Amino acid sequence: MIITDSFVFLNYPKTGSTFVREALSELYKKKQKKRWPWSRNKRYFEMYEAPNLRDVSPERSGKPYPHGTYWQIPQRAKHLPVYTVFREPTRRAISQYYYADWKRKEGLLAHTKLIKSQFPNFPELQLEEYLAFLRIFYPRDLTIGGVKYGPWATDFVHFFLRDRDVANKKNLQFSNIDEVRDKMGTVKFINNSNLNIELAEILMIHGFTSRDISEIQAKEKSNVSAASMSQNLAEQRAIVTDAMQDDARLIHNLANI
């Protein structure tokens, strides 16, 4: 996550967080260079890496992690407004598939032998197989009002929960969506499809000038996955939409987008 003197930015994975990290890092470095070392007006900026408490893999759990969650915001920054990027859920899911972090040995959510018993071709899975794999081996469950959701909504809710004790539960259970909202932190989502402009608007609110943010408005996206270049993107989106339509609807609802 990013902590500044006036706001916190959570790096929710595969939404455009790399773009935000790079843009803010460049901006704050420039502002700091223009100030004398003893200046009281120096803008504070920190790339804060919390322990990885979301990954159950022993090789990753507890290691410094740039994608710290809402409940991991340190006490000294809890009074600040919190922002993050919203990316259309089906596009994010496809991006995760192509990014393929799930293939890496240190990140497996269960033993390879068990996975291969159900998915013999692992880690070379087709999109449909990957979606099925994720449903089976995701480490948490989410139930709202007796309705069980998939790993995509579970991941979203888990990331933005306010209380670590609630987030630490394997089974996240809520009586209704209002209870979910009550347990989630207050976050302002900016849309990935309009990322440059909305990020610039936030920075203007927090004291930067149009001249300061002119480069951000022209900056190209970072870490673009192969999904963006796939000739079958429309077909793949149809497959993912069918698999996660309830999850996507809930995510849109909770993000109010």
Number of C-alpha atoms within 10 A of each C-alpha: 24 23 20 18 13 17 18 24 25 26 23 22 16 20 24 23 24 16 20 23 18 14 21 19 15 13 16 17 13 13 15 16 10 10 13 10 10 7 10 8 11 16 15 13 19 13 13 19 16 18 17 19 19 20 16 16 17 12 12 17 16 15 14 14 17 20 21 25 24 26 20 22 23 12 8 8 15 14 12 15 13 21 19 22 25 24 23 15 23 22 19 17 21 23 18 17 20 15 16 14 12 17 14 9 14 14 16 20 18 14 10 13 11 10 18 12 10 12 17 12 12 17 16 12 16 11 15 12 14 18 20 13 17 15 15 14 13 17 17 18 19 21 17 16 11 11 11 16 18 22 21 23 24 21 17 17 22 26 22 22 22 21 15 14 9 15 22 13 12 11 14 18 18 17 12 13 14 12 13 17 18 11 18 20 17 15 17 16 16 21 19 19 14 9 21 23 17 17 22 20 17 15 18 14 10 12 10 15 13 14 7 16 21 12 15 21 16 10 13 12 16 14 12 15 16 12 19 13 9 12 9 10 14 10 11 18 15 11 16 20 17 11 16 20 14 15 21 20 13 19 22 15 12 17 15 10 13
